[in-house]
Amino acid sequence: MKLTQNVPRRTFLFWTGGAIAATLTGCGKTADSGRKTVVVGMDLSYPPFEMVDPSGNPTGVSVDLAKALAETLGRELKIENIPFVGLIPTLQNGRLDCVISSLTDTPARREAISFSAPYLTIGLALLVGKNAPVQSANDLDQPDRTVVVRQGTTGELWARKNLKQAKILAVDKENSAVLEVCQGRADAFLYDQMSVWKNWQENLATTRALLQPIQEEHWAIGLRKGNDELKRQIDAFLIRFREKGGFQALGDKYLPAQKKAFAEQGVPFVF
């Protein structure tokens, strides 16, 4: 089984041209719209969206998106690598300008922060054991079922709202959840379609992927409430980026196999 690298919390500084200028430890000061740096929070343990390359540098869909945003704003880019459950609190306390980290726009999160326009549509799906008695979400809510979720995700929210009889096991790392399914301790892992597909490909002997979406979700960029000027700039950037084929290019660069697999199963692709 391929394990996701556990990346320590760090700050990465980029020039807007995209090259890394320095790698710093600790946390730098945040930047509002009047300063020359935009500080973006993300959890670099979620390939291919947020991850690190073999040299330890940030890469992935969200990293490229953050670079393009910073270049459009004419500002340097700092990426703060923060565990997913800590992203919103760190944004609220003013240490980040925004969060670009596969973050789903939900009513509950809107009580704490604001969001940009959505840039990606994705669904919750199931990674199930090879021999698990689960063919769809309808098979989950039974007393003898164990469903594993990642803490703080919409998969956990859906499970706690809809599963009244099944045992819900919440873990903090994606690879821990996958391991529970691979070793037969959980019947299913409830997570996003892209990750479900990836983990199925890495564990074909022990898992199956049920990609038909249980719930449709929208990913967006998270911002502090009241930061209306930055929201306006980000929304305008997302429109231009899509019109120029930026999202299509990201899909071709990081997700070519997923695009093909989704098409074969008749599932709409995320971008």
Phi, psi and omega per residue, in radians:
M1 nan 2.300 3.101
K2 -1.437 2.202 -3.103
L3 -1.745 2.495 3.059
T4 -1.283 2.347 -3.136
Q5 -1.165 2.365 3.073
N6 -1.528 1.792 -3.017
V7 -1.602 2.197 3.115
P8 -1.171 2.742 3.125
R9 -1.147 2.211 -3.129
R10 -2.613 2.885 3.028
T11 -1.959 2.308 3.119
F12 -2.043 2.245 -3.090
L13 -1.880 2.235 3.129
F14 -2.104 2.582 2.842
W15 -1.436 2.778 -3.057
T16 -1.185 -0.278 3.049
G17 -1.241 -0.271 3.026
G18 1.955 -0.287 -3.120
A19 -1.423 2.555 3.116
I20 -1.319 2.218 3.124
A21 -1.613 -0.616 -3.126
A22 -2.844 2.722 3.023
T23 -2.078 2.145 -3.000
L24 -2.043 2.615 2.983
T25 -1.620 2.752 3.115
G26 1.473 -2.798 -3.025
C27 -2.246 2.202 3.126
G28 -1.452 2.976 3.115
K29 -1.247 2.572 3.111
T30 -1.250 2.936 -3.126
A31 -2.315 2.216 3.039
D32 -1.546 -3.093 -2.996
S33 -1.168 -0.178 -3.132
G34 -1.661 -0.043 -3.123
R35 -1.798 3.110 -2.991
K36 -1.691 0.038 -3.115
T37 -2.196 2.409 2.994
V38 -1.915 2.188 -3.076
V39 -1.795 2.070 -3.065
V40 -1.999 2.245 3.078
G41 -1.667 2.436 3.024
M42 -2.757 2.742 3.085
D43 -1.750 1.871 -3.012
L44 -1.447 0.821 3.109
S45 -2.301 0.509 -3.010
Y46 -2.351 1.187 -3.141
P47 -1.186 2.624 0.014
P48 -1.609 0.282 -3.083
F49 -1.508 -0.828 3.114
E50 -2.358 2.009 -3.061
M51 -2.788 -3.095 3.042
V52 -2.160 2.636 3.100
D53 -1.485 3.092 -3.106
P54 -1.017 -0.374 3.106
S55 -1.551 -0.005 3.126
G56 1.544 0.189 -3.124
N57 -1.665 2.551 -3.130
P58 -1.095 2.485 3.064
T59 -2.708 2.961 3.114
G60 2.125 3.092 -3.087
V61 -0.988 -0.884 -3.071
S62 -1.191 -0.577 3.111
V63 -1.148 -0.811 3.106
D64 -1.104 -0.654 3.107
L65 -1.131 -0.739 3.124
A66 -1.129 -0.682 3.095
K67 -1.090 -0.770 3.141
A68 -1.132 -0.662 3.100
L69 -1.114 -0.836 -3.124
A70 -1.075 -0.697 3.130
E71 -1.125 -0.711 3.109
T72 -1.105 -0.680 3.138
L73 -1.339 -0.224 -3.098
G74 1.263 0.591 -3.081
R75 -2.239 2.717 2.996
E76 -1.212 2.797 -3.118
L77 -2.051 2.248 2.923
K78 -1.995 2.259 3.052
I79 -1.871 2.131 3.058
E80 -1.733 2.069 3.112
N81 -1.508 1.933 -3.008
I82 -2.333 2.403 3.056
P83 -0.922 2.522 -2.989
F84 -0.936 -0.749 -3.081
V85 -1.179 -0.269 -3.140
G86 -1.699 -0.047 -3.044
L87 -1.159 -0.850 -3.099
I88 -1.161 -0.801 3.075
P89 -1.023 -0.671 3.126
T90 -1.191 -0.626 3.035
L91 -1.115 -0.762 -3.099
Q92 -1.130 -0.590 -3.084
N93 -1.476 0.102 2.994
G94 1.564 0.132 -3.119
R95 -1.550 -0.115 3.081
L96 -2.255 2.655 2.980
D97 -1.515 -0.650 -3.134
C98 -2.793 2.947 3.102
V99 -2.114 2.166 3.013
I100 -2.158 1.626 -2.983
S101 -2.713 0.921 3.139
S102 0.877 0.807 -3.015
L103 -1.645 2.106 -3.133
T104 -1.407 2.342 3.069
D105 -1.381 1.972 3.140
T106 -2.236 2.728 3.073
P107 -1.001 -0.687 -3.139
A108 -1.114 -0.745 3.134
R109 -1.224 -0.512 3.106
R110 -1.172 -0.284 3.045
E111 -1.268 -0.382 -3.087
A112 -1.827 -0.636 -3.070
I113 -2.426 3.051 3.008
S114 -1.908 2.958 -3.084
F115 -2.308 2.673 2.964
S116 -1.293 3.128 2.931
A117 -1.076 2.608 -3.137
P118 -1.174 2.565 3.098
Y119 -2.081 -0.115 -3.095
L120 -2.681 2.454 3.078
T121 -2.023 2.248 -3.063
I122 -2.518 2.864 -3.141
G123 -2.175 2.697 2.978
L124 -1.283 2.403 -3.134
A125 -2.394 -3.109 -3.039
L126 -2.204 2.246 2.870
L127 -1.716 2.037 -3.049
V128 -2.084 2.756 3.088
G129 -1.105 2.617 -3.088
K130 -0.937 -0.700 -3.100
N131 -1.947 0.244 -3.139
A132 -1.196 2.501 -3.119
P133 -1.399 0.895 -3.094
V134 -2.245 2.103 3.091
Q135 -1.990 -0.290 3.120
S136 -2.826 3.084 3.117
A137 -1.090 -0.393 3.135
N138 -1.144 -0.330 -3.113
D139 -1.594 0.006 -3.009
L140 -1.412 -0.729 -2.930
D141 -1.485 1.265 3.098
Q142 -2.352 2.650 -3.043
P143 -1.050 -0.466 -3.098
D144 -1.669 0.236 3.132
R145 -1.779 2.524 3.006
T146 -2.135 2.162 -3.141
V147 -2.020 2.168 3.138
V148 -1.725 2.470 3.134
V149 -2.367 2.819 3.044
R150 -1.645 2.317 -3.070
Q151 -1.004 2.380 3.042
G152 1.438 0.030 -3.102
T153 -1.688 2.923 3.089
T154 -1.199 -0.383 3.026
G155 -1.090 -0.730 3.078
E156 -1.132 -0.745 3.130
L157 -1.056 -0.759 -3.135
W158 -1.126 -0.774 -3.101
A159 -1.090 -0.788 -3.094
R160 -1.209 -0.456 3.111
K161 -1.416 -0.630 -2.939
N162 -1.906 -0.309 -3.102
L163 -1.836 1.888 -3.071
K164 -1.761 -0.348 -3.093
Q165 -1.936 -0.600 -3.112
A166 -1.192 2.682 3.026
K167 -1.415 2.284 3.118
I168 -1.864 2.132 3.136
L169 -1.930 2.003 -3.126
A170 -1.773 2.215 3.119
V171 -2.189 2.845 -3.044
D172 -1.647 -0.211 -3.097
K173 -2.180 2.489 3.109
E174 -1.033 -0.789 -3.088
N175 -1.147 -0.492 3.072
S176 -1.168 -0.699 3.119
A177 -1.145 -0.749 3.126
V178 -1.073 -0.711 -3.129
L179 -1.090 -0.644 3.111
E180 -1.049 -0.691 3.124
V181 -1.274 -0.802 -3.107
C182 -1.033 -0.636 -3.098
Q183 -1.628 0.109 3.019
G184 1.384 0.178 3.125
R185 -1.455 -0.314 3.062
A186 -2.279 2.563 3.122
D187 -1.403 -0.553 -3.041
A188 -2.693 2.618 3.016
F189 -2.010 2.101 -3.112
L190 -1.667 1.983 -3.029
Y191 -2.736 -3.084 -3.085
D192 -1.308 2.739 -3.046
Q193 -1.004 -0.744 -3.064
M194 -1.111 -0.765 -3.125
S195 -1.252 -0.638 3.078
V196 -1.036 -0.804 3.117
W197 -1.061 -0.815 -3.113
K198 -1.043 -0.814 -3.095
N199 -1.216 -0.529 3.032
W200 -1.126 -0.782 3.140
Q201 -1.077 -0.555 -3.125
E202 -1.474 -0.173 -3.082
N203 -2.456 0.908 -3.055
L204 -1.103 -0.516 -3.068
A205 -1.303 -0.357 -3.009
T206 -2.159 -0.104 -3.046
T207 -2.357 2.904 2.966
R208 -2.318 2.702 3.109
A209 -1.979 2.197 3.029
L210 -1.897 1.690 -2.921
L211 -1.568 -0.248 3.097
Q212 -1.021 2.216 -2.989
P213 -1.182 2.324 3.037
I214 -1.385 -0.636 -3.109
Q215 -2.628 2.310 3.114
E216 -1.489 2.412 -3.100
E217 -2.313 2.817 3.106
H218 -2.195 2.229 3.037
W219 -1.565 2.471 3.135
A220 -2.574 2.984 3.107
I221 -1.552 2.244 -3.123
G222 -1.527 2.428 3.128
L223 -2.365 2.791 3.019
R224 -1.190 2.549 3.059
K225 -1.052 2.411 3.116
G226 1.572 -0.146 3.135
N227 -1.514 1.108 -2.975
D228 -1.201 -0.592 -3.116
E229 -1.176 -0.779 3.109
L230 -1.136 -0.672 3.088
K231 -1.049 -0.757 3.116
R232 -1.059 -0.768 -3.139
Q233 -1.134 -0.720 -3.126
I234 -1.183 -0.753 3.116
D235 -1.053 -0.725 3.114
A236 -1.144 -0.698 3.093
F237 -1.061 -0.797 -3.099
L238 -1.077 -0.667 3.106
I239 -1.109 -0.832 -3.115
R240 -1.161 -0.695 -3.118
F241 -1.082 -0.730 3.123
R242 -1.187 -0.757 -3.120
E243 -1.070 -0.571 -3.134
K244 -1.479 0.043 3.129
G245 1.457 0.311 -3.091
G246 -1.109 -0.734 -3.130
F247 -1.245 -0.632 3.060
Q248 -1.056 -0.720 3.132
A249 -1.158 -0.690 3.099
L250 -1.099 -0.719 3.096
G251 -1.095 -0.729 3.134
D252 -1.168 -0.607 -3.084
K253 -1.330 -0.801 -2.980
Y254 -1.861 -0.306 -2.963
L255 -2.349 0.632 -3.069
P256 -1.122 -0.713 -3.131
A257 -1.186 -0.656 3.115
Q258 -1.117 -0.739 3.133
K259 -1.025 -0.722 3.135
K260 -1.179 -0.775 -3.108
A261 -1.138 -0.719 3.116
F262 -1.088 -0.728 3.129
A263 -1.096 -0.704 -3.131
E264 -1.134 -0.558 3.141
Q265 -1.621 0.033 3.128
G266 1.233 0.455 -3.131
V267 -1.791 2.211 3.134
P268 -1.020 2.431 3.119
F269 -1.350 2.802 -2.893
V270 -1.300 -0.563 -3.090
F271 -1.574 nan nan
